[in-house]
Amino acid sequence: MEVLEKLKEVKNPFTGQDIVSEGLVTKVAKEDNKVIIYVAFARNTPRKPAAMAMVWPIQAKIVKEIVNVLKDYEIEILDDLTLQRYYPVEEG
């Protein structure tokens, strides 16, 4: 799928590995004209406040990069465990 190939351009800033090979993208689904990307953020984040605070900026950067590489698609990014929606953080 073309979307998966584009997602391989997104690197985890912590590991340097692409998010598809790393297993952070667990599913890509197409629904009407929308592409839904399921990510494994919750299952890969320890449930301790300090760890969650440290991981959040990394997740925000990954979401922003997903939006950038898939700018030609209507997308939705959901956590595969909690179904939480992720949106890129506006800067400036």
C-alpha positions in Angstrom: 0.0 0.0 0.0 1.3 3.4 -1.0 0.4 4.9 2.4 2.6 2.4 4.2 5.6 3.3 1.9 5.1 7.0 2.8 4.8 6.2 6.5 8.3 4.5 6.2 9.6 8.1 5.7 8.6 8.9 9.3 11.4 8.2 11.8 11.0 7.8 15.5 13.3 10.6 16.8 14.2 8.5 19.8 15.4 5.4 17.9 16.0 6.7 14.4 14.0 3.7 13.0 11.0 4.2 10.7 7.7 3.9 12.5 6.4 1.0 10.2 9.5 -1.2 10.7 9.4 -0.4 14.4 5.8 -1.6 14.8 4.3 1.8 15.8 1.9 1.6 12.9 -0.3 -1.4 13.5 -3.0 -1.0 10.9 -3.9 1.2 8.0 -7.5 1.2 6.9 -9.4 3.0 4.2 -12.9 4.3 5.0 -14.6 6.2 2.2 -12.1 8.9 1.2 -10.3 8.8 4.5 -7.2 6.8 5.5 -7.1 5.8 9.2 -3.7 5.1 10.7 -3.6 3.1 13.9 -0.5 3.7 16.1 0.7 1.8 19.1 1.5 4.7 21.4 -0.4 3.7 24.5 0.8 0.1 24.5 4.4 1.3 24.2 4.3 3.9 26.9 4.9 3.0 30.6 2.0 4.0 32.8 4.1 6.3 35.0 3.6 10.1 34.8 7.3 10.9 34.3 7.6 8.4 31.5 4.4 9.7 29.9 5.7 13.3 30.1 9.0 12.3 28.4 7.3 10.3 25.6 4.6 12.9 24.7 7.0 15.3 22.7 8.3 12.3 20.7 4.7 11.2 19.9 3.8 14.8 19.0 6.7 14.9 16.5 5.7 11.6 15.0 2.1 12.7 14.5 3.3 15.9 12.9 5.6 14.0 10.5 2.7 11.6 9.6 0.6 14.6 8.7 3.4 16.0 6.6 4.1 12.9 4.6 0.4 12.2 4.0 -0.6 15.8 3.3 -2.3 14.6 0.0 -4.6 12.3 2.0 -7.5 12.9 4.3 -6.3 11.1 7.4 -7.2 10.2 10.9 -4.6 9.0 13.5 -5.9 6.7 16.3 -4.3 4.8 19.1 -4.8 1.1 18.4 -5.5 0.4 22.1 -7.4 3.4 23.5 -8.8 4.8 20.1 -7.6 8.2 21.2 -7.3 10.6 18.3 -4.0 12.4 17.7 -3.7 15.8 16.1 -0.5 17.7 15.2 0.5 20.4 17.6 0.3 23.9 16.2 3.5 25.7 16.5 4.0 29.5 16.7 
